[in-house]
């Protein structure tokens, strides 16, 4: 929900398309060598895209930090929560 809410905010003014896709994938050793804790095996790949205004490159390195936000009324917990849930579920 947090990820989709951020996408919706990015498309508030001009509208747009939010697309969510899921696919089964099999990752081998060469696929996960730079993936941190990722191990070879079967996964579900979730891809979320939107046609919003995008993320400013100046802040893109910080978007998963807890309490970092670019929104006047944001808490900075949305993408940090998404990251935590994905990591927790491997």
C-alpha positions as CSV (number, residue, x, y, z in Angstrom):
1,X,0.0,0.0,0.0
2,X,2.8,2.4,0.9
3,X,4.5,2.0,-2.5
4,X,1.2,2.5,-4.4
5,X,0.3,5.5,-2.3
6,X,3.6,7.1,-3.2
7,X,2.9,6.4,-6.9
8,X,-0.5,7.9,-6.6
9,X,0.9,11.1,-5.0
10,X,3.4,11.4,-7.9
11,X,0.5,11.3,-10.4
12,X,-2.0,13.5,-8.5
13,X,-1.8,16.5,-10.8
14,X,-1.8,15.0,-14.2
15,X,-3.1,11.5,-13.6
16,X,-1.3,8.5,-15.0
17,X,-0.9,4.7,-14.9
18,X,0.1,2.6,-12.0
19,X,1.1,-0.9,-13.0
20,X,1.9,-3.9,-10.8
21,X,3.3,-7.1,-12.2
22,X,4.3,-10.4,-10.6
23,X,6.3,-13.2,-12.1
24,X,8.0,-16.4,-10.9
25,X,11.7,-16.2,-11.4
26,X,14.6,-18.6,-10.8
27,X,17.8,-16.9,-9.8
28,X,21.2,-18.6,-10.2
29,X,24.5,-17.8,-8.5
30,X,25.5,-15.2,-11.1
31,X,22.1,-13.4,-10.7
32,X,22.6,-12.9,-6.9
33,X,26.3,-12.2,-6.6
34,X,25.7,-8.5,-6.0
35,X,22.3,-8.9,-4.3
36,X,23.4,-8.6,-0.7
37,X,21.6,-11.3,1.3
38,X,19.9,-12.8,-1.8
39,X,20.5,-16.5,-2.4
40,X,20.0,-18.6,-5.5
41,X,16.5,-20.0,-5.8
42,X,12.9,-19.4,-6.7
43,X,11.4,-16.0,-6.1
44,X,8.4,-13.9,-7.0
45,X,9.4,-10.7,-8.7
46,X,7.1,-7.8,-8.0
47,X,7.5,-4.9,-10.4
48,X,5.7,-1.6,-9.7
49,X,5.9,1.2,-12.2
50,X,4.0,4.5,-12.6
51,X,4.0,7.4,-15.0
52,X,4.4,10.0,-12.2
53,X,7.1,12.8,-12.2
54,X,9.8,10.5,-10.9
55,X,12.4,10.7,-8.1
56,X,14.9,13.6,-8.1
57,X,18.3,12.0,-8.5
58,X,19.6,14.2,-5.7
59,X,17.4,12.3,-3.2
60,X,17.3,8.8,-4.8
61,X,20.0,7.4,-2.5
62,X,18.0,8.3,0.6
63,X,14.4,7.1,-0.3
64,X,14.5,4.0,1.9
65,X,15.9,5.8,5.0
66,X,13.4,5.9,7.9
67,X,12.0,9.4,8.4
68,X,13.4,10.8,5.1
69,X,10.6,12.5,3.2
70,X,10.2,15.2,0.5
71,X,6.5,15.7,1.2
72,X,5.3,18.6,3.5
73,X,3.1,16.2,5.4
74,X,5.0,13.0,4.9
75,X,6.3,10.8,7.7
76,X,9.2,9.2,5.8
77,X,8.0,5.8,6.8
78,X,6.4,4.6,3.6
79,X,9.3,3.4,1.5
80,X,11.3,2.4,4.6
81,X,8.4,0.1,5.5
82,X,8.2,-1.3,2.0
83,X,11.9,-2.0,2.1
84,X,11.7,-3.7,5.5
85,X,8.8,-5.9,4.5
86,X,10.5,-7.0,1.3
87,X,13.8,-7.7,3.1
88,X,12.0,-9.6,5.9
89,X,10.3,-11.9,3.3
90,X,13.5,-12.4,1.4
